[in-house]
């Protein structure tokens, strides 16, 4: 009977302490902070169970001492957020509005930069096209000028008034008038045309008196160098050399150049040149003259 009474007392103690442990666990989790201790209501059973505890034996007293009361934790109340004032709300709204306007401005600026870039590309393409058109127009104008410019060509023709006499003739084969501003020539006796200098050489004293400009219309000609058998004798310093020329052991070469300008071209434009070279074929009875010499002696600019 005594053991049964102790068992009943232990069960009652566990039942009475269960609400306290549960509430302590809830408070520890911070769901409902409270500083008050839990209370339990007295019942006849509890009163009856406490009575015999005073007379319980040493085992019961040791069990009661080992039981520890529950630990109660008091949680701090959560922080209270202060309410915004009207000044703070207006400042926050203004900041958001400025951020939106700034973003819109960045987008607008980026769009303008892209448009400027496209316009720059279009302008460069248009400038290149205009430059190409200008080049084509310039080339066309130069082609027209070259097609319409005068061209002085040289021929060797026999004289109509004197036998075995010839004249070096300058003829304008172009479409516009030419103004001949200078004529230079030289005569040399050499073995053959291979002995001519690589480039035409002229002596200053052979230029003679100042040249009177000559204007040649398209198709017109003028004599720039007459030559005959008497001139050959004047070149020879001995009779033996004259005989070598008659037997073609030595040859007589005449070469020179004609400088002229285009009348329709600007005054500062460079002058044109026509280089020429002729071989005077001296025979014992008859003579002749033909165009000869290397390419450097028969060129045009």
VEXBAVEX-599615 format. One record per residue (C-alpha): x, y, z; residue in one letter. Coordinates in steps of 0.25 Angstrom, whole numbers, padded with zeros to 4 digits, always signed. Example, Ala and Ser with C-alpha at 12.3 -4.5 7.8 and 13.67 -1.06 7.14 Angstrom:
<sefis>
+0049-0018+0031a +0055-0004+0029s 
</sefis>
This chain:
<sefis>
+0000+0000+0000x +0011+0009+0003x +0017+0007-0011x +0004+0010-0018x +0003+0023-0010x +0017+0027-0015x +0014+0024-0029x +0001+0032-0029x +0008+0044-0023x +0019+0044-0034x +0008+0044-0045x +0001+0055-0039x +0014+0063-0038x +0017+0061-0053x +0003+0065-0057x +0003+0078-0049x +0017+0082-0055x +0014+0079-0069x +0006+0092-0073x +0018+0100-0067x +0028+0093-0076x +0020+0095-0088x +0018+0110-0085x +0033+0111-0082x +0036+0105-0096x +0026+0115-0103x +0033+0127-0096x +0046+0122-0099x +0043+0122-0114x +0039+0136-0113x +0024+0135-0117x +0018+0141-0104x +0028+0148-0095x +0023+0149-0081x +0029+0152-0067x +0018+0145-0059x +0020+0131-0053x +0010+0121-0056x +0000+0117-0045x -0008+0104-0043x -0021+0102-0036x -0022+0094-0024x -0030+0082-0024x -0034+0072-0014x -0025+0062-0020x -0014+0071-0019x -0017+0074-0005x -0018+0060-0002x -0005+0057-0009x +0003+0067-0001x -0002+0062+0012x +0005+0049+0012x +0018+0055+0006x +0022+0061+0019x +0022+0047+0024x +0029+0041+0012x +0041+0033+0013x +0055+0037+0009x +0053+0032-0006x +0042+0041-0008x +0050+0053-0003x +0062+0050-0012x +0053+0049-0024x +0047+0063-0021x +0060+0069-0019x +0065+0064-0032x +0054+0070-0040x +0058+0084-0045x +0048+0096-0047x +0046+0100-0062x +0055+0112-0067x +0047+0124-0071x +0053+0133-0082x +0048+0147-0084x +0049+0152-0099x +0051+0167-0102x +0040+0174-0109x +0042+0176-0124x +0047+0189-0129x +0036+0199-0133x +0038+0206-0147x +0036+0221-0146x +0026+0227-0155x +0031+0235-0167x +0029+0250-0167x +0024+0258-0179x +0037+0264-0182x +0044+0250-0182x +0033+0245-0191x +0034+0256-0201x +0049+0255-0201x +0048+0240-0204x +0038+0242-0215x +0047+0253-0221x +0059+0243-0221x +0051+0233-0228x +0046+0243-0238x +0060+0248-0241x +0065+0234-0243x +0054+0231-0253x +0057+0244-0260x +0072+0241-0260x +0070+0227-0266x +0061+0233-0277x +0072+0244-0280x +0082+0233-0281x +0073+0225-0291x +0070+0238-0299x +0085+0242-0299x +0089+0228-0304x +0078+0228-0315x +0083+0242-0319x +0098+0237-0320x +0093+0225-0328x +0086+0235-0338x +0098+0244-0339x +0107+0232-0342x +0097+0227-0353x +0097+0242-0358x +0112+0242-0358x +0113+0229-0366x +0103+0235-0376x +0111+0248-0377x +0124+0240-0379x +0118+0232-0390x +0112+0244-0397x +0125+0251-0396x +0132+0239-0402x +0122+0239-0413x +0123+0253-0416x +0139+0252-0416x +0137+0241-0426x +0128+0249-0435x +0138+0261-0434x +0149+0251-0438x +0141+0246-0450x +0137+0260-0454x +0152+0264-0453x +0156+0252-0461x +0146+0255-0471x +0150+0270-0472x +0164+0266-0474x +0160+0256-0485x +0153+0267-0492x +0165+0276-0490x +0174+0266-0496x +0165+0263-0507x +0163+0277-0511x +0177+0282-0508x +0187+0285-0520x +0197+0274-0524x +0210+0279-0531x +0215+0268-0540x +0228+0268-0548x +0230+0264-0563x +0242+0265-0573x +0237+0271-0586x +0245+0274-0599x +0246+0289-0603x +0237+0293-0615x +0247+0304-0619x +0260+0298-0617x +0265+0284-0622x +0271+0275-0611x +0267+0284-0600x +0257+0280-0589x +0250+0287-0578x +0246+0281-0564x +0231+0285-0563x +0223+0287-0550x +0208+0284-0552x +0197+0286-0542x +0189+0273-0542x +0180+0277-0530x +0166+0283-0530x +0170+0297-0523x +0181+0307-0527x +0195+0306-0522x +0205+0317-0519x +0220+0312-0522x +0228+0319-0511x +0242+0313-0514x +0250+0305-0524x +0263+0298-0522x +0271+0290-0531x +0285+0284-0534x +0293+0277-0545x +0303+0266-0543x +0312+0257-0552x +0314+0243-0546x +0315+0229-0551x +0301+0225-0548x +0289+0228-0539x +0295+0219-0528x +0306+0229-0525x +0295+0240-0522x +0295+0244-0507x +0285+0236-0498x +0277+0249-0497x +0277+0261-0506x +0288+0271-0504x +0287+0286-0508x +0297+0297-0507x +0293+0310-0502x +0298+0318-0513x +0290+0310-0523x +0277+0316-0518x +0280+0329-0526x +0272+0341-0526x +0260+0342-0517x +0249+0334-0524x +0236+0341-0529x +0224+0333-0525x +0216+0327-0535x +0201+0323-0535x +0197+0311-0542x +0182+0308-0544x +0178+0294-0546x +0183+0288-0558x +0193+0299-0561x +0208+0297-0562x +0221+0305-0562x +0236+0302-0565x +0245+0302-0553x +0258+0296-0559x +0262+0297-0574x +0274+0289-0579x +0281+0286-0592x +0294+0281-0599x +0301+0294-0597x +0299+0293-0582x +0306+0280-0582x +0318+0286-0588x +0318+0296-0577x +0318+0286-0566x +0330+0278-0572x +0344+0283-0568x +0351+0276-0580x +0348+0270-0593x +0351+0256-0588x +0340+0257-0578x +0330+0262-0589x +0333+0249-0597x +0331+0240-0585x +0317+0246-0584x +0314+0244-0599x +0318+0229-0597x +0310+0228-0584x +0322+0225-0575x +0317+0237-0567x +0303+0242-0566x +0297+0255-0563x +0286+0256-0552x +0278+0268-0549x +0270+0268-0536x +0262+0278-0527x +0250+0281-0520x +0238+0291-0521x +0231+0297-0509x +0217+0302-0510x +0205+0305-0501x +0190+0303-0503x +0183+0316-0505x +0170+0312-0497x +0178+0306-0485x +0181+0315-0473x +0194+0323-0474x +0200+0316-0462x +0199+0302-0469x +0212+0296-0473x +0216+0297-0488x +0216+0285-0497x +0228+0279-0504x +0231+0272-0517x +0244+0265-0519x +0249+0262-0533x +0261+0255-0540x +0264+0254-0555x +0275+0248-0564x +0279+0255-0576x +0283+0245-0586x +0294+0252-0595x +0296+0245-0608x +0306+0249-0619x +0295+0254-0628x +0282+0254-0620x +0279+0255-0605x +0267+0252-0596x +0262+0254-0581x +0255+0244-0573x +0250+0244-0558x +0260+0235-0550x +0267+0234-0537x +0263+0227-0524x +0250+0229-0516x +0256+0239-0507x +0258+0248-0519x +0244+0246-0524x +0235+0249-0512x +0222+0257-0509x +0217+0264-0496x 
</sefis>
